[in-house]
Amino acid sequence: MTNLDMLIVGAGTAGEYSAGTARQFTNSVGMIEKGPVGGECIFHACIPTKALVHAARTYKRMKSLTTVISRCSRVSGSFCSLR
């Protein structure tokens, strides 16, 4: 059995930050995690959400671009080249 000065439960963003801070003040820090290192933010929450929001915004822009293109096809060619 190993003796630790501090044991951190969870290797997500907060756990990693806590371990780094604790290491400045103590000699032995341990960390346990039941899942992959990185926690919920990396694999299920923050990053996937940001990717989904980016995809939705891109889709919205593309949809509005399609509307502009269809309007341009009914207008003179010189107007479309300005867009």
ChimeraX attribute file (.defattr): number of C-alpha atoms within 10 A of each C-alpha:
attribute: neighborCount
match mode: 1-to-1
recipient: residues
	/A:1	3
	/A:2	5
	/A:3	9
	/A:4	12
	/A:5	12
	/A:6	15
	/A:7	15
	/A:8	16
	/A:9	15
	/A:10	20
	/A:11	21
	/A:12	19
	/A:13	14
	/A:14	15
	/A:15	20
	/A:16	18
	/A:17	12
	/A:18	16
	/A:19	19
	/A:20	12
	/A:21	11
	/A:22	18
	/A:23	15
	/A:24	8
	/A:25	10
	/A:26	11
	/A:27	10
	/A:28	14
	/A:29	17
	/A:30	15
	/A:31	15
	/A:32	12
	/A:33	14
	/A:34	9
	/A:35	11
	/A:36	12
	/A:37	16
	/A:38	16
	/A:39	19
	/A:40	16
	/A:41	14
	/A:42	15
	/A:43	14
	/A:44	10
	/A:45	11
	/A:46	12
	/A:47	13
	/A:48	13
	/A:49	14
	/A:50	11
	/A:51	11
	/A:52	12
	/A:53	12
	/A:54	12
	/A:55	12
	/A:56	12
	/A:57	12
	/A:58	12
	/A:59	12
	/A:60	12
	/A:61	12
	/A:62	12
	/A:63	12
	/A:64	12
	/A:65	12
	/A:66	12
	/A:67	11
	/A:68	13
	/A:69	14
	/A:70	11
	/A:71	12
	/A:72	16
	/A:73	11
	/A:74	9
	/A:75	11
	/A:76	10
	/A:77	10
	/A:78	9
	/A:79	10
	/A:80	14
	/A:81	8
	/A:82	6
	/A:83	8
